[in-house]
């Protein structure tokens, strides 16, 4: 039975990969505004970012964090991911659960203006890790702020799929959901 379920799961994931990167799953489409394109140069990864699981998780949060007015480290951020990485932002829209599927460039274009204009700091507060062979799944609980030591504006959980190719770590996918009154973070994902 598990192999049959696995084949169906694999087929479903493959079908998802064929969808346009900005496709939204829900009864209704989520409005996606016209976005300014952010230029993301290609650079070599920093060895400290990709040589260990702790390093890549640290970089995952560092690259998107910073005060208002400071450009984000999008080139460094891109070095963390496999080509074709998918980000899935889940949440509520008009009372319905939605998932916005984004590639790296679309994600950067979607969040850059707000992060730079308002300031955005996100940090990991707890991690649950499971590894099998070369693959690792991380539930990374986060809290967000607009300033480094300001009040927490959001908490949630990143579900991150990673693999090690024998030389370095790569992030293959990241899905997240924010904590809400009807969606509290479970005890096992808190410090």
N, C-alpha and C positions, 0 to 999 in steps of 0.2 A: 504494500500500500504506500509506504514512504517513497519508493522510487517513482510510483505513478504521480503522487502529489508533487514530488520534486520536478518531474518532467513538465507538469502543468505550471508550476511556479516558474521554472526556467522559460517556458514558452511565453508566459505572461510578462516576465521581465524583458525578454527579447522584444515582444510587441511594444512595450512601453518605450524601449530605446529607439524605435522607429518613428515615434511621434515627434512633432515639432517641439523644440525645446521650451517654448512658451505655452504649451498646451495646459489647460487647467481642467482638473477633474472635479466635477460638481454638477448639480442640476442646472446651475446658472454659470455663465462665464464671469470671471472676476475682471473688472476693468483693468487693462494694462495701459498706462499712459505712454505717450511718445517719450522716449528716453534719449538723453544726450549720450553719444558714444564716447566712452573713456578709452584712451589709447593705453594699451597694456604691452609694454615692451617684453621681448623674450630675453630672459637672463638665465644663467646657470643657478641651480639650487645651492643654497648654503649647506655645507656638509652637516653642520649642527642641527639644521632643520629636518633633515631626512634620514640621518643615520640611526636614530632611535625612535621608539614609539613616543616617549616623553618629548623628544625634540619636535616631532611633527605636530603633536597636540599643542605644544607651546606656541609654535609658529602659526597654527590654525587660528588661534585667538589674537596673537600679537599683530598680525598683518592687517586685521580689520579695525583695530582699536587705535584711538588717538583723539586729541582735543579738536575742538572746532577750528577750522582753518588749516589743519594739517592734512596734506594728501595722504591717502592710504597706500600701503605697500602692495599694490595689486600685482606687480611683476613677481615679487617674492611669493605672494600668495599663490599665483598660478603654478609655480614650481612644485607645489605640494600634491598636485592632482594628476591622475592619468588623463590622457587626451580623451575627450568625450565625457568627462565627469558630469554627473547630474546632481543638482541640488533640488530638494523638494521642500518647499516652505508650506507647512500645513497650518490650518487655522479655521476661523469662522468668517463667513461673509453672508450677511443677511440671514443669519441663523442657520446656515448650512455649512457642513464641513467641506473645505476645499483644499486642494493641493496644487500649488503652482510649481511646475517643473521648469528648471532653468539650467542652461549651460553656464560655464564660468563667465563669459563675456556678458551675457544677459543679466546675471546676478550682479556683476560689477556695475553695469549701467543702471540697474534698478536701485541699488543702495548707496552708491557713491555720493550723490548730491546731499542726501540727508545726513550721512555720516560726517562729511566734511563741514557742512553748514552748521549742524547742531552739536557735533561732538558725539562720540560713541565709544564706549569701553565695554568689552565683554570678557569675562574671565570664567574659567572652569572652577567649580566649587566641589565637585565630586565626580568620580569616574568608576564605572563598572566595565571590566574588560574580559572578553572571552576570546581565546585563540585556538585555532585548529590548523596545524600545518603552517602554511604561509599566509593564512587569512586571519584577520582579527576584526572583531566587532567591538565598538566602544559606545557605551551610553555615557555621554559627557553632559553633566548638569551644569548649567551656566546661570550667571546673573549679569544683567546689563545696566549700565549707567550712562549718563550724558557727560559727566566729568569723572576724572579718575577716582576721587573719593566722595562723589556725590551720592545721593540716595539711589537705591536700586529702583529702576524703572520697569524691569521685566525679569522673569526667571523662566527657565524652560529646560528642555533636554534636546541635545543633538544626538542623533543616531548615526554613527560614522562607520563606514565599511572601509577597511584598509587591507593592503597586502604588502608583503616584503618579497622583493624579486631576487634576493640573495645578496644585493648590494645596498639597497635603500628601501625606505617605506614610501608608499603611495596611498593617497586617499582616492577611493573609487567612487564613493557617493556619500552625501550627507543629507539627512532629512531631519527637520526640527519642528517642534511645536512649543508654543509658550504656555506657561501655567496660566490658568483662568480659574474663577470660582468653581466652575463645573469640571475643571481639569487640573486637580491638584497634583503636584509631583509626589509620587509614591515614596514611602519611607525608605525603601531599599535604594532609591536614587538620590537620597539626600545625605549630607555629611553626618 
